[in-house]
Amino acid sequence: MPSVLIEVRRGYSPAEEVALMDAVHASLVTAFKIPVEDRFSRVATYAPHRMVDGPGPGVADAYTRVTIDCFPGRSLEAKRALYREIVERLELLGIPRDKVSILLHESSFENWGSGGVPAADIDLGFTVEV
């Protein structure tokens, strides 16, 4: 049940935004072995001055921040594979590796709810221990 937020500081077409979400989702399927249908992704576009990366003012460029909220249990190797998959897939979309920042937040099962029930009480249908 990873939740993905992709933040950018330049405009993309709707098709390009979908391609960004598809790339990150495919990375999660490959590296974390989540089911293909387990998907929650969104893209947030900021005016360059509202998203600064470094000491100077923000500029409309390819800088991309990918934040993933997920359950704990993935190995360091799975996380390495995820980071590698994301930058490789985004690079195919014209986003240089050095313009990609990835944050992974792990929340315990009891701190994640769906339908009024904690994830600790839900059969996810897959394992998070990869």
C-alpha positions in Angstrom: 0.0 0.0 0.0 2.7 2.5 -0.8 1.5 6.1 -1.2 3.6 8.1 -3.7 3.9 11.9 -4.0 5.9 13.2 -7.0 6.7 16.9 -6.6 8.1 19.0 -9.5 8.8 22.6 -10.3 8.0 22.7 -14.0 4.9 22.0 -15.9 4.3 18.7 -17.6 1.5 17.6 -19.9 -1.1 15.3 -18.5 0.5 12.4 -20.4 3.9 13.3 -19.0 2.5 13.3 -15.5 1.0 9.9 -16.0 4.3 8.7 -17.3 6.0 10.0 -14.1 3.5 8.1 -12.0 3.8 5.0 -14.1 7.6 5.0 -13.8 7.6 5.3 -10.1 4.9 2.6 -9.7 6.7 0.2 -12.0 9.8 0.7 -9.8 7.8 -0.2 -6.7 6.4 -3.3 -8.4 9.9 -4.4 -9.5 11.8 -3.6 -6.3 9.2 -4.0 -3.5 7.2 -6.7 -5.3 3.9 -5.0 -4.7 0.9 -6.1 -6.7 0.4 -4.1 -9.9 -3.1 -3.0 -8.8 -1.8 -1.6 -5.5 -1.4 2.0 -6.6 -1.9 5.4 -5.1 0.1 8.1 -6.8 -0.1 11.8 -7.2 1.9 14.7 -8.8 2.1 18.1 -7.4 3.5 20.9 -9.5 4.9 24.0 -7.9 5.8 27.4 -9.3 9.6 27.4 -9.2 9.8 30.0 -6.4 7.7 27.7 -4.2 10.1 24.8 -4.4 13.8 25.7 -3.7 16.6 23.1 -3.9 19.8 24.7 -2.7 20.8 28.2 -1.6 19.5 30.1 -4.7 16.0 30.7 -5.9 14.0 27.9 -7.5 14.1 27.7 -11.2 11.8 25.7 -13.6 13.9 22.7 -14.2 13.8 18.9 -14.0 14.2 18.7 -10.2 11.9 15.9 -9.0 11.2 14.9 -5.4 9.6 11.4 -4.9 8.2 10.7 -1.5 7.0 7.2 -0.7 5.1 6.3 2.4 5.0 2.6 3.0 5.1 -0.2 5.6 8.4 -1.2 7.1 9.9 -4.6 6.2 11.9 -4.0 3.0 15.6 -4.9 3.1 18.3 -2.4 2.4 18.9 -4.3 -0.9 15.2 -3.8 -1.9 15.5 -0.1 -1.1 18.7 0.2 -3.1 16.9 -1.5 -6.0 14.0 0.9 -5.6 16.2 4.0 -5.8 18.0 2.6 -8.8 14.8 1.7 -10.6 13.3 5.1 -10.0 16.2 7.1 -11.3 16.7 4.8 -14.3 13.0 5.0 -15.3 12.8 8.8 -14.7 16.0 9.3 -16.7 14.2 7.7 -19.7 11.7 10.5 -19.3 14.4 13.2 -19.6 15.0 13.7 -15.8 18.7 13.5 -15.0 19.7 11.3 -12.1 21.2 14.2 -10.2 17.8 16.0 -10.3 16.0 13.2 -8.5 15.6 13.1 -4.7 13.8 10.2 -3.1 12.4 10.1 0.5 11.1 6.8 1.9 8.9 7.1 5.0 8.0 3.9 6.8 5.0 3.8 9.0 4.1 0.9 11.2 1.0 -1.1 10.4 -0.9 0.3 13.4 -0.2 3.8 12.2 -1.8 3.3 8.7 -5.6 3.0 8.4 -7.9 2.2 5.6 -11.7 2.1 5.7 -11.6 2.9 9.4 -9.4 -0.1 10.2 -5.7 -0.2 11.0 -3.5 -2.0 8.5 -2.4 -4.3 11.3 -6.0 -5.8 11.1 -6.1 -6.2 7.2 -4.8 -9.0 5.1 -2.8 -7.1 2.5 -2.6 -10.1 0.2 1.1 -9.7 -0.2 4.3 -9.6 2.0 6.3 -6.5 2.6 9.4 -8.5 3.6 11.5 -8.4 0.4 
